[in-house]
Amino acid sequence: MSLPFIFDVAIGLIFIYLILSLLASEIQELLATVFQWRAEHLRKSIENFMAGDVSDISDARVIQLVNDIYANPLIKSVNQQAKGVIANIPRRLTWGIGSVYRSINPRANRARSNDTVFGNGRHSGPSYIPPDVFASSLVDTLNLPTFAQKISTSRLEQFKAQVLEEIQNQLFQLEEQSVVDETLQSFLNLAYQAFAKLQAEFEQIIWNYERNQVTLDVGMNTMRSSLDKYIQFFQEEKPSDNFSYKALQNLQNIRQQSFADIEQTISVRGLRPTLQQVAGILDKGSDIYEEVSKTLAEKDSELYKNLETLTERLPEGLARNIMAIAKKTQLTVSSTQKEVNDFRLEIEKSFNNSMERASGVYKRNAKGIAILIGILIATSSNADAFHMISRLSKDSALRATITENAGRIVLENRNNLGYVDINTLRSQTDEALNDIALPIGWSDANLQQQINWTRKQQRMFPFWRLITLIPGWIISGIAIGMGAPFWFDLLGKIVNVRNVGKSPSDRN
């Protein structure tokens, strides 16, 4: 038995598996599309990611939270669907088939007896979600930027009220002395008018900041400018008595303590809450939760309801993970806006890591499905590995024909494309099949050689003899499950080795 003979038999066997693998790939892709395996696996992977340490990802809280994320416009934009009645017919057909499949699949039915697997009555979902889109959708769903703004606005209002109260106290003290000084009384009337203007300006600043029309730094600087104008008015219009002079000094001290260093004031007063504090809202037992819930209960009942709903349905494991990410992010950045941006990046990293693991699980599951499909194809096409080897080893004409066609296909793909194109490869193998009678199928010739039976014989089909074919079918099924790219790559290597280490193009 010579080495070229072994190579020819191997090339013939690989070529047959390549053809059957292309068929298996088509079937598996069709099944994955109809049953939306990728989209469903992605959904379950996200539920697992969101569950944290919840052992059962069918927990209603997890499912509802993921439903909300999937309802985000960013996620909806990823899930492209056909438009129009005619264009939607194939889609609706696959929806119906997929729904029937999931209705009899207990794992797909968990905690969803009244809903679809994609939640909120949706029949389809995206097969892939970019990490940045998921991170933004999660942050939006948790409402963290809104809560951060509410915390900052509430604390800024408290700061404003404290500053105005200190200024007003100075006016009250002057008012006590104005009983015996008419000049001071006249000045106080003007001072109260200017104070009312200062109050209005401060309120306008709060209003603008609450609606994101100005940043916190701009708002604080504007407050300082308004206070400077008030102090200047006070200095120019005050009487020349000691009480007014002392009040002026106190006003200047208030300005110095509150506005001399804007960044320091923001930091000390907590006007710009840290991301860790914002994430602490998710913990009902935290001080920040009590602060925010009290503020929202008084001014924004709708947002308060959202906060209550969020904390009730948020899995504890996810809340801890978010706070851990927030703490990690806070150690590396200084501003809240940058913290939120970096927080999104950290969520992206965590999501990427989780999806990489999920991708590995999907590939393993897909490999198992591929092997099952391969065994079905091997059985239905009677692709007995041992019989194929026997035929290839005995039929020199068959070996030569397969080797010639295999070498041509390898040459055309390698030279013209530089990579394996499955569609081109499929069309080329279809053409080659016109010239080759492969040793597979249920023809009389094959059955005669395998189980010594043909349709011309006047006797019952020997079903019991099929048992001898099962090992060959299983081996072929596993081989088919390896996939067309694997067999094409192996075919190219063996063809090159057969041609004494040179590529077919070099030989030509």
C-alpha positions as semicolon CSV with decimal commas, in nm:
position;residue;x (nm);y (nm);z (nm)
1;M;0,000;0,000;0,000
2;S;0,177;0,314;-0,127
3;L;0,163;0,662;0,025
4;P;-0,007;0,819;-0,283
5;F;-0,277;0,551;-0,257
6;I;-0,342;0,642;0,107
7;F;-0,356;1,011;0,014
8;D;-0,606;0,943;-0,265
9;V;-0,834;0,745;-0,033
10;A;-0,809;1,020;0,230
11;I;-0,885;1,290;-0,028
12;G;-1,189;1,095;-0,146
13;L;-1,323;1,049;0,206
14;I;-1,260;1,414;0,298
15;F;-1,426;1,532;-0,023
16;I;-1,741;1,335;0,058
17;Y;-1,750;1,473;0,413
18;L;-1,697;1,823;0,272
19;I;-2,006;1,788;0,053
20;L;-2,220;1,648;0,334
21;S;-2,091;1,915;0,576
22;L;-2,208;2,186;0,338
23;L;-2,556;2,033;0,347
24;A;-2,543;2,010;0,727
25;S;-2,438;2,376;0,751
26;E;-2,736;2,480;0,540
27;I;-2,977;2,279;0,755
28;Q;-2,831;2,409;1,080
29;E;-2,841;2,769;0,957
30;L;-3,204;2,725;0,853
31;L;-3,297;2,581;1,193
32;A;-3,109;2,858;1,374
33;T;-3,299;3,118;1,170
34;V;-3,644;2,964;1,209
35;F;-3,612;2,893;1,581
36;Q;-3,404;3,209;1,648
37;W;-3,150;3,012;1,847
38;R;-2,894;3,293;1,846
39;A;-3,143;3,556;1,959
40;E;-3,289;3,329;2,227
41;H;-2,943;3,230;2,352
42;L;-2,842;3,597;2,367
43;R;-3,156;3,678;2,565
44;K;-3,088;3,399;2,816
45;S;-2,724;3,504;2,843
46;I;-2,829;3,860;2,925
47;E;-3,073;3,729;3,185
48;N;-2,789;3,530;3,338
49;F;-2,567;3,840;3,335
50;M;-2,838;4,050;3,497
51;A;-2,925;3,788;3,758
52;G;-2,598;3,831;3,947
53;D;-2,598;3,555;4,208
54;V;-2,965;3,461;4,161
55;S;-2,960;3,085;4,110
56;D;-3,276;3,081;3,901
57;I;-3,260;3,321;3,607
58;S;-3,633;3,268;3,556
59;D;-3,682;3,496;3,858
60;A;-3,963;3,735;3,759
61;R;-3,750;4,034;3,864
62;V;-3,474;3,938;3,623
63;I;-3,713;3,876;3,335
64;Q;-3,895;4,206;3,388
65;L;-3,568;4,401;3,405
66;V;-3,444;4,243;3,081
67;N;-3,784;4,316;2,923
68;D;-3,733;4,683;3,008
69;I;-3,385;4,679;2,857
70;Y;-3,516;4,515;2,539
71;A;-3,785;4,784;2,522
72;N;-3,517;5,054;2,511
73;P;-3,512;5,234;2,172
74;L;-3,141;5,159;2,134
75;I;-3,205;4,784;2,156
76;K;-3,510;4,810;1,932
77;S;-3,299;4,979;1,665
78;V;-3,062;4,680;1,665
79;N;-3,346;4,435;1,594
80;Q;-3,414;4,512;1,228
81;Q;-3,727;4,359;1,080
82;A;-3,890;4,357;0,739
83;K;-4,158;4,620;0,675
84;G;-4,486;4,575;0,495
85;V;-4,746;4,300;0,478
86;I;-4,586;4,095;0,199
87;A;-4,233;4,129;0,335
88;N;-4,351;4,020;0,680
89;I;-4,507;3,692;0,565
90;P;-4,183;3,485;0,593
91;R;-4,107;3,650;0,927
92;R;-4,452;3,570;1,065
93;L;-4,417;3,213;0,944
94;T;-4,090;3,168;1,134
95;W;-4,251;3,334;1,438
96;G;-4,529;3,077;1,430
97;I;-4,290;2,783;1,397
98;G;-4,068;2,922;1,672
99;S;-4,366;2,975;1,902
100;V;-4,478;2,615;1,855
101;Y;-4,124;2,494;1,928
102;R;-4,096;2,702;2,245
103;S;-4,443;2,599;2,361
104;I;-4,328;2,237;2,381
105;N;-3,983;2,324;2,514
106;P;-4,004;2,340;2,897
107;R;-3,678;2,533;2,932
108;A;-3,796;2,804;2,695
109;N;-4,129;2,819;2,879
110;R;-3,998;2,906;3,224
111;A;-4,190;3,183;3,404
112;R;-4,333;3,295;3,071
113;S;-4,664;3,113;3,048
114;N;-4,835;3,436;2,946
115;D;-4,557;3,596;2,744
116;T;-4,312;3,531;2,463
117;V;-3,949;3,440;2,518
118;F;-3,844;3,793;2,416
119;G;-4,090;3,958;2,655
120;N;-4,375;4,207;2,617
121;G;-4,533;4,011;2,333
122;R;-4,229;4,040;2,106
123;H;-4,179;3,750;1,865
124;S;-3,818;3,825;1,778
125;G;-3,506;3,976;1,926
126;P;-3,159;4,081;1,815
127;S;-2,899;3,811;1,757
128;Y;-2,623;4,052;1,859
129;I;-2,616;4,360;2,080
130;P;-2,309;4,587;2,070
131;P;-2,161;4,627;2,420
132;D;-2,190;5,007;2,411
133;V;-2,558;4,983;2,317
134;F;-2,627;4,739;2,601
135;A;-2,436;4,952;2,855
136;S;-2,624;5,267;2,755
137;S;-2,956;5,083;2,764
138;L;-2,884;4,943;3,111
139;V;-2,782;5,282;3,249
140;D;-3,094;5,439;3,096
141;T;-3,315;5,162;3,236
142;L;-3,170;5,206;3,584
143;N;-3,222;5,584;3,547
144;L;-2,887;5,652;3,715
145;P;-2,816;5,982;3,531
146;T;-3,162;6,110;3,624
147;F;-3,120;6,012;3,988
148;A;-2,773;6,169;3,994
149;Q;-2,921;6,493;3,861
150;K;-3,198;6,482;4,122
151;I;-2,949;6,431;4,404
152;S;-2,733;6,717;4,281
153;T;-3,033;6,948;4,234
154;S;-3,168;6,868;4,580
155;R;-2,834;6,941;4,745
156;L;-2,789;7,257;4,540
157;E;-3,130;7,377;4,659
158;Q;-3,028;7,310;5,019
159;F;-2,704;7,500;4,962
160;K;-2,895;7,790;4,805
161;A;-3,143;7,799;5,093
162;Q;-2,861;7,804;5,348
163;V;-2,679;8,091;5,174
164;L;-2,999;8,294;5,139
165;E;-3,090;8,228;5,502
166;E;-2,752;8,355;5,620
167;I;-2,793;8,670;5,410
168;Q;-3,147;8,721;5,535
169;N;-3,029;8,688;5,895
170;Q;-2,802;8,986;5,839
171;L;-3,099;9,187;5,717
172;F;-3,304;9,079;6,020
173;Q;-3,031;9,202;6,254
174;L;-3,022;9,536;6,075
175;E;-3,400;9,557;6,096
176;E;-3,380;9,536;6,474
177;Q;-3,160;9,847;6,473
178;S;-3,373;10,036;6,220
179;V;-3,634;10,114;6,484
180;V;-3,424;10,407;6,606
181;D;-3,261;10,497;6,272
182;E;-3,481;10,617;5,983
183;T;-3,186;10,623;5,741
184;L;-3,122;10,256;5,810
185;Q;-3,492;10,182;5,753
186;S;-3,481;10,342;5,409
187;F;-3,170;10,141;5,317
188;L;-3,332;9,820;5,441
189;N;-3,623;9,867;5,201
190;L;-3,375;9,881;4,913
191;A;-3,176;9,590;5,057
192;Y;-3,488;9,371;5,076
193;Q;-3,575;9,457;4,716
194;A;-3,223;9,362;4,607
195;F;-3,246;9,045;4,818
196;A;-3,571;8,949;4,645
197;K;-3,393;8,991;4,312
198;L;-3,105;8,777;4,440
199;Q;-3,353;8,507;4,544
200;A;-3,514;8,513;4,199
201;E;-3,175;8,482;4,030
202;F;-3,080;8,189;4,251
203;E;-3,414;8,019;4,177
204;Q;-3,360;8,070;3,804
205;I;-3,017;7,911;3,829
206;I;-3,166;7,608;4,006
207;W;-3,440;7,587;3,745
208;N;-3,189;7,598;3,460
209;Y;-2,965;7,339;3,623
210;E;-3,253;7,103;3,693
211;R;-3,333;7,107;3,320
212;N;-2,970;7,059;3,217
213;Q;-2,952;7,404;3,062
214;V;-2,639;7,487;3,263
215;T;-2,370;7,277;3,427
216;L;-2,311;7,274;3,801
217;D;-1,991;7,478;3,765
218;V;-2,164;7,740;3,552
219;G;-2,454;7,755;3,796
220;M;-2,225;7,802;4,097
221;N;-2,026;8,074;3,920
222;T;-2,349;8,249;3,825
223;M;-2,461;8,237;4,189
224;R;-2,131;8,389;4,294
225;S;-2,170;8,668;4,038
226;S;-2,521;8,743;4,163
227;L;-2,399;8,754;4,522
228;D;-2,108;8,979;4,422
229;K;-2,353;9,225;4,267
230;Y;-2,563;9,220;4,584
231;I;-2,258;9,281;4,804
232;Q;-2,148;9,565;4,575
233;F;-2,494;9,721;4,603
234;F;-2,481;9,679;4,981
235;Q;-2,141;9,845;5,000
236;E;-2,243;10,141;4,784
237;E;-2,583;10,208;4,942
238;K;-2,530;10,125;5,310
239;P;-2,532;10,400;5,574
240;S;-2,206;10,479;5,748
241;D;-2,301;10,325;6,082
242;N;-2,124;10,037;6,255
243;F;-2,418;9,796;6,223
244;S;-2,427;9,826;5,844
245;Y;-2,049;9,794;5,824
246;K;-2,057;9,477;6,033
247;A;-2,339;9,335;5,814
248;L;-2,124;9,405;5,506
249;Q;-1,833;9,217;5,660
250;N;-2,060;8,922;5,738
251;L;-2,187;8,918;5,379
252;Q;-1,829;8,914;5,252
253;N;-1,752;8,626;5,488
254;I;-2,052;8,434;5,353
255;R;-1,923;8,490;5,002
256;Q;-1,572;8,380;5,103
257;Q;-1,689;8,063;5,276
258;S;-1,934;7,957;5,006
259;F;-1,787;8,076;4,678
260;A;-1,414;8,147;4,716
261;D;-1,326;7,802;4,579
262;I;-1,612;7,662;4,371
263;E;-1,467;7,312;4,330
264;Q;-1,396;7,283;4,700
265;T;-1,750;7,390;4,785
266;I;-1,893;7,138;4,539
267;S;-1,681;6,864;4,691
268;V;-1,741;6,952;5,058
269;R;-2,115;7,007;5,016
270;G;-2,154;6,696;4,799
271;L;-2,322;6,899;4,526
272;R;-2,183;6,661;4,266
273;P;-2,263;6,314;4,404
274;T;-2,011;6,042;4,337
275;L;-2,108;5,750;4,120
276;Q;-2,079;5,523;4,422
277;Q;-2,338;5,738;4,598
278;V;-2,565;5,730;4,294
279;A;-2,535;5,351;4,271
280;G;-2,619;5,338;4,642
281;I;-2,972;5,440;4,547
282;L;-3,025;5,079;4,444
283;D;-2,981;4,972;4,809
284;K;-3,299;5,041;5,005
285;G;-3,112;5,044;5,333
286;S;-2,863;5,315;5,234
287;D;-2,867;5,677;5,351
288;I;-2,858;5,802;4,993
289;Y;-3,173;5,604;4,916
290;E;-3,351;5,768;5,209
291;E;-3,233;6,111;5,093
292;V;-3,346;6,062;4,735
293;S;-3,675;5,892;4,816
294;K;-3,765;6,175;5,053
295;T;-3,680;6,437;4,791
296;L;-3,868;6,259;4,513
297;A;-4,170;6,185;4,731
298;E;-4,211;6,559;4,789
299;K;-4,153;6,686;4,434
300;D;-4,165;6,411;4,175
301;S;-4,412;6,135;4,250
302;E;-4,365;5,968;3,908
303;L;-3,989;5,935;3,947
304;Y;-4,041;5,823;4,306
305;K;-4,265;5,540;4,184
306;N;-3,999;5,446;3,930
307;L;-3,737;5,432;4,206
308;E;-3,959;5,216;4,425
309;T;-4,034;4,980;4,137
310;L;-3,668;4,958;4,038
311;T;-3,539;4,876;4,385
312;E;-3,811;4,617;4,441
313;R;-3,743;4,421;4,124
314;L;-3,366;4,467;4,098
315;P;-3,184;4,140;4,181
316;E;-2,958;4,179;4,485
317;G;-2,662;4,028;4,300
318;L;-2,691;4,280;4,017
319;A;-2,722;4,569;4,263
320;R;-2,400;4,459;4,436
321;N;-2,224;4,421;4,101
322;I;-2,329;4,769;3,993
323;M;-2,209;4,921;4,320
324;A;-1,877;4,736;4,288
325;I;-1,831;4,869;3,934
326;A;-1,925;5,218;4,053
327;K;-1,669;5,201;4,334
328;K;-1,400;5,085;4,094
329;T;-1,486;5,363;3,849
330;Q;-1,486;5,632;4,118
331;L;-1,126;5,553;4,211
332;T;-1,003;5,654;3,866
333;V;-1,206;5,963;3,769
334;S;-1,298;6,296;3,922
335;S;-1,621;6,432;3,771
336;T;-1,962;6,271;3,788
337;Q;-2,020;6,299;3,413
338;K;-1,689;6,129;3,344
339;E;-1,776;5,873;3,610
340;V;-2,100;5,791;3,429
341;N;-1,914;5,757;3,099
342;D;-1,646;5,536;3,254
343;F;-1,919;5,344;3,433
344;R;-2,066;5,263;3,093
345;L;-1,724;5,146;2,976
346;E;-1,690;4,918;3,279
347;I;-2,034;4,771;3,210
348;E;-1,924;4,717;2,849
349;K;-1,620;4,523;2,971
350;S;-1,828;4,309;3,207
351;F;-2,085;4,250;2,932
352;N;-1,811;4,156;2,685
353;N;-1,663;3,905;2,928
354;S;-2,004;3,755;2,995
355;M;-2,086;3,733;2,623
356;E;-1,752;3,565;2,549
357;R;-1,843;3,292;2,795
358;A;-2,193;3,275;2,648
359;S;-2,044;3,248;2,299
360;G;-1,839;2,950;2,413
361;V;-2,154;2,784;2,547
362;Y;-2,340;2,854;2,221
363;K;-2,056;2,708;2,014
364;R;-2,054;2,393;2,224
365;N;-2,431;2,361;2,189
366;A;-2,406;2,429;1,816
367;K;-2,140;2,162;1,783
368;G;-2,371;1,913;1,952
369;I;-2,655;2,009;1,718
370;A;-2,417;1,980;1,421
371;I;-2,322;1,626;1,522
372;L;-2,689;1,528;1,559
373;I;-2,766;1,675;1,217
374;G;-2,458;1,497;1,082
375;I;-2,577;1,161;1,213
376;L;-2,922;1,220;1,061
377;I;-2,766;1,311;0,727
378;A;-2,530;1,013;0,743
379;T;-2,823;0,783;0,818
380;S;-3,059;0,928;0,558
381;S;-2,788;0,929;0,289
382;N;-2,643;0,594;0,397
383;A;-2,299;0,748;0,437
384;D;-2,126;0,448;0,596
385;A;-1,765;0,544;0,670
386;F;-1,637;0,186;0,640
387;H;-1,816;0,126;0,311
388;M;-1,684;0,452;0,166
389;I;-1,328;0,358;0,258
390;S;-1,379;0,015;0,103
391;R;-1,514;0,157;-0,224
392;L;-1,243;0,421;-0,250
393;S;-0,971;0,166;-0,188
394;K;-1,106;-0,071;-0,457
395;D;-1,227;0,170;-0,727
396;S;-0,931;0,347;-0,890
397;A;-1,153;0,536;-1,134
398;L;-1,359;0,678;-0,846
399;R;-1,043;0,779;-0,662
400;A;-0,899;0,950;-0,967
401;T;-1,220;1,141;-1,043
402;I;-1,263;1,264;-0,685
403;T;-0,894;1,357;-0,655
404;E;-0,907;1,556;-0,978
405;N;-1,221;1,747;-0,878
406;A;-1,097;1,803;-0,524
407;G;-0,765;1,942;-0,650
408;R;-0,945;2,174;-0,891
409;I;-1,177;2,308;-0,620
410;V;-0,887;2,370;-0,381
411;L;-0,692;2,544;-0,658
412;E;-0,980;2,772;-0,762
413;N;-1,063;2,878;-0,407
414;R;-0,706;2,937;-0,299
415;N;-0,601;3,130;-0,612
416;N;-0,913;3,329;-0,691
417;L;-1,040;3,420;-0,346
418;G;-0,759;3,366;-0,100
419;Y;-1,008;3,240;0,158
420;V;-1,287;2,987;0,193
421;D;-1,616;3,118;0,056
422;I;-1,887;2,870;0,150
423;N;-2,131;2,977;-0,123
424;T;-1,870;2,946;-0,398
425;L;-1,749;2,618;-0,253
426;R;-2,105;2,486;-0,249
427;S;-2,164;2,568;-0,617
428;Q;-1,832;2,409;-0,716
429;T;-1,906;2,087;-0,530
430;D;-2,252;2,076;-0,690
431;E;-2,086;2,089;-1,032
432;A;-1,841;1,816;-0,933
433;L;-2,123;1,586;-0,825
434;N;-2,241;1,571;-1,186
435;D;-1,923;1,381;-1,273
436;I;-1,896;1,159;-0,965
437;A;-2,106;0,869;-0,837
438;L;-2,028;0,889;-0,467
439;P;-2,035;0,568;-0,261
440;I;-2,333;0,686;-0,057
441;G;-2,710;0,651;-0,084
442;W;-2,962;0,369;-0,096
443;S;-2,898;0,256;-0,450
444;D;-2,896;-0,114;-0,538
445;A;-2,522;-0,099;-0,604
446;N;-2,449;0,027;-0,253
447;L;-2,696;-0,204;-0,081
448;Q;-2,557;-0,503;-0,269
449;Q;-2,207;-0,429;-0,141
450;Q;-2,317;-0,337;0,210
451;I;-2,586;-0,591;0,304
452;N;-2,602;-0,816;-0,003
453;W;-2,954;-0,711;-0,103
454;T;-3,115;-0,541;-0,405
455;R;-3,469;-0,445;-0,498
456;K;-3,467;-0,710;-0,771
457;Q;-3,443;-0,987;-0,516
458;Q;-3,775;-1,139;-0,423
459;R;-3,722;-1,130;-0,049
460;M;-3,790;-0,898;0,244
461;F;-3,550;-0,617;0,319
462;P;-3,305;-0,740;0,588
463;F;-3,358;-0,465;0,844
464;W;-3,150;-0,646;1,105
465;R;-2,843;-0,609;0,884
466;L;-2,867;-0,231;0,915
467;I;-2,725;-0,274;1,265
468;T;-2,387;-0,338;1,104
469;L;-2,407;0,003;0,933
470;I;-2,477;0,204;1,250
471;P;-2,110;0,240;1,360
472;G;-2,019;0,375;1,016
473;W;-2,311;0,619;1,024
474;I;-2,211;0,746;1,369
475;I;-1,850;0,799;1,259
476;S;-1,970;0,983;0,948
477;G;-2,213;1,190;1,157
478;I;-1,935;1,305;1,388
479;A;-1,718;1,382;1,085
480;I;-1,995;1,582;0,917
481;G;-2,043;1,776;1,241
482;M;-1,684;1,903;1,217
483;G;-1,802;2,153;0,956
484;A;-1,719;2,241;0,596
485;P;-1,436;2,488;0,677
486;F;-1,254;2,216;0,872
487;W;-1,276;1,964;0,588
488;F;-1,185;2,218;0,320
489;D;-0,876;2,325;0,513
490;L;-0,774;1,962;0,569
491;L;-0,841;1,884;0,203
492;G;-0,612;2,166;0,093
493;K;-0,331;2,048;0,319
494;I;-0,349;1,687;0,200
495;V;-0,370;1,790;-0,167
496;N;-0,056;1,999;-0,123
497;V;0,128;1,717;0,055
498;R;0,021;1,477;-0,218
499;N;0,167;1,712;-0,475
500;V;0,509;1,682;-0,308
501;G;0,476;1,988;-0,087
502;K;0,387;2,228;-0,369
503;S;0,061;2,410;-0,418
504;P;-0,143;2,320;-0,727
505;S;-0,069;2,663;-0,880
506;D;0,305;2,602;-0,858
507;R;0,269;2,269;-1,034
508;N;0,059;2,420;-1,309
